[in-house]
Amino acid sequence: MNKFIFLILLILTLGCKEKLTLAKEVQRKIEPASNSVFIIDASASMLSIEFKPNRLERIKKMVDAIINSKKENDYISIIVYSKNSMVVSPLTNDRNKLLAGLKNVNEKTYEKLGDGTSFNGAFQKGIEVLGKVKSKSIFLFTDGTYNEVDSKKENRVPIETLQEKSLKTNVLILAKDDLYNPPVNKDKNGNLLFVELKSPKVDTIFSQLAQKTKGAFKRIYNNNELNEFNIVSFYNNNKS
């Protein structure tokens, strides 16, 4: 008798699981895919250590959280930039591929790409990656450094192009407004040496970028604020 009851319960359980699986599959097909490009600043200033352990690693931690919590229909591509840029993960909904690409971004990335900051190349790659897909957006992760060299036409943020393509661009900046600790050199063992300097101003180009493309803008000023910030909500609320 007990075996018979167990068999009935097992059949019912399996039936429920099949229904849930079918429901998830139907929902996946009904929901429109979301396509996002994450453009990550990997320049030398992103290794500044006032955000522990450094700005780049904190950005990576946030992107990791997004990837691990995203919906199946969320497609993401990851691009990193310094003087040059590269696609470390093409547009995919595969978490493992995204995490593998993210893992390859580290403190040596800026050495591979050259020391500097060229926004235009990274954004152009993002535009190419998204192509003609629908429901698309860009998320820029940076420290807001934008100097005279960056403002040259070949390096600057292509706001007009993003507007023309109706490409919503969300901006998240990690930057204190008092002091920061960027790397300035290496010791004989190849370890980075840091110095404390007055923080450069975050250029208004970034808030303009978000505003003109109908995206969101968020600046985080310190570690406490960063620890409390819900990056997953920021992503879900602002993806297209």
N, C-alpha and C positions, 0 to 999 in steps of 0.2 A: 504493500500500500504506500509506504513512504517513498519507494523507488518510483512509483507511478506519479505521485504528487511532484517529486523532484523533476521528472521528465516534462510534466506540463509546465512547471515554472521555467524550465530551461527553454522550452519552445517559445513561451511568451516573451522571455527576455531577448532571445535572438530576433524575434519578430519586431520588438520595439527598436532594437539596434538597427535593423534593416530599414525601418521607417525613418529613423533619425538620420541615417546616412543618406537616404533618398531625399529627405527634406533639405539637408545641407547642400546636396548636389543641385537641386532645383534652385535653391536660393543663390548659389554661386553663379548659375547660368543667367538668372534674372537680374542680379545686381550688375550695374555697369562697372567695368574695370576702371580703377584709378591708376594713373601713370604719373610717377614723380621722379624727378632727377634731383639727387642730393649733390650739391657742389660744395666741396669741403676745402677750405683754405689750409694748405699744408706748408705755407711759407715759414721762414725761420722764426718770425715773431710769434707763431702759434705754439712754439716750444717754451714760451714764457711761463714761469712756474708759480705765479701768484694764484692761479687756479690749479689746485693740486690734483694729479702730479704735474700736469701742464695743460694748456688750453686744448691742444690737439687730442690728447687722451680723453679729456672730458667730453669733447664733441663726439669722439668715437663711442664713448659709453652711451651717449644719448641716441646715436644712430643705431647702435646695437639694440637698445630698448625698443625702438620703433620697429626694427626688423622682426624681433621676436614676438611682438604683439600685433603685427599687421594682419589684415584679413587676407584670405587666399587670393582674392581678386585685386589685391594691391600689387602693382608692378613698380619696381624701383630700379634706378640705375645710380651708380656712385661715380662721381668724377672728382679728382683732386687737382689742385693747381698751385703753382708757385710762379716762377718765371714762365714755365710751360705748363701744360695740363695733360692729363691722360684719363681714360676711362678704365677704372679698376673693376667695374662690374657693369655689363650691359643690362638693358632693361629686362628684368625677370621677376617672377613671383617666387622663385626658389630661395628659401631662407638660407640654406647651406651655401649656395653660391654667393649670395650677398655677404654673408658673414666671412667667407673665405677672402673675398675681395677687400673687405674692411680690415681684415687682419693684416693685410699687406701694406697698409698705410701706417707709417711710423716716423720716428724722428730723422730717418735717413731719406725720407721721400723728397724733401726739399733739395737735397744734394743731387738726386737723380734728375729733378725737374729744373734745377738752376735756382739761384737765389734771386728773388724778386717777386713781383705780384702782377700777373697778367689776367685780368678778369675776362676780357673779351674772348680769348681762346677757350676758356672753360665754358662760358655761356654758349658759344657757337657749337661746341661739342654737345652740350645739353640740348640745344635746338635740334641738332642732327639726330640725336638718340631718340627724341620724342617723335620726330617725323610728323606723320599725319594722324597719329593716334588721337582719340578724343579723350576728354576728361584728363587734362594734363596740367602739371604745375612744377615749379622749381622751388627748392629749399636751399638757400645759401647759408652756410655756416662759416663765420669769419670773426676776426677781432676788430674789424672796421678800419684797418689801416689802408689809407688811400692817399698816396703822395703824388708829387708832381710828375714823376715818371709814369705812374699808373694812369694819370689823366690824359696821357697822349692817346690819340685816336685809336691806335692799334691795340692798346691795353685797357681802355676804359670799359665801364659797364655799359652794355648796349641797350639802354632803356628804350630807345625808340623802336628798335627791332622787336623787343619783347612786347611792347604795346601793340605793334602792328600784327603780331601773331597771337594776340590775346593770351599771352603766357603769364599767368598769375605767378608772381615771384614773392616768396616769403623769406624774410631775413631774420636770422638769429645771430646776435653778436655777443661775444664774451669779451668784456673790457672794463676794467676799473677806471675810475675818473681821477685817481690820485697818483699812485705809483704802480709800476709793473717791473717784472724781472726777466728781461729778454736775454737770450744767449748772445755773447759777444765774441767768443773765441773758443778754442779747445786747448786742453793741457797736453802734455807730451804723450799721455796715454789715450788721447782721443776723446776724453770726456768733455762735455760742454761746460763752459764757464759762464756764469751769469752776473749781471750787474743790476742795481736798482736805479731806475730812471723815472722821470715824470712821465705819466701816461700821455701819449699823443691824443689829440681830439679825434673822436669818431666823426668821420665826414658825413655831412647831411645827404650825400649821394645815396646812402643806403636806405634811409627813411623815405626819400623820394622814389627810389626804386620800388619799394613795397607799395607806396601810395599810388603811384602812377600805373602799376600793373594790377591794382586791386588785391594785393597780397597783405600779409600780416607782418608787423615789425615788432621785434622784441630784443631789448638789450638787457643783459644780466651783468650786474655790477660787482658781485662778490660771491664767495663760496657758499654762504648761508642761503642766499637767494637761489643759487644754482641747485643746491641740494633740495630745495622746496619746489623747484620748477617741474611741472608735469609735461615733459616733452612729448609723451604719447598723445595727450589731449591737444597739444599745439599742432601736432601732425594731423590728427583726425579732424580737427576743426578747420584746417586750412588747406588740406589736399583738395584737388578738384575731382 
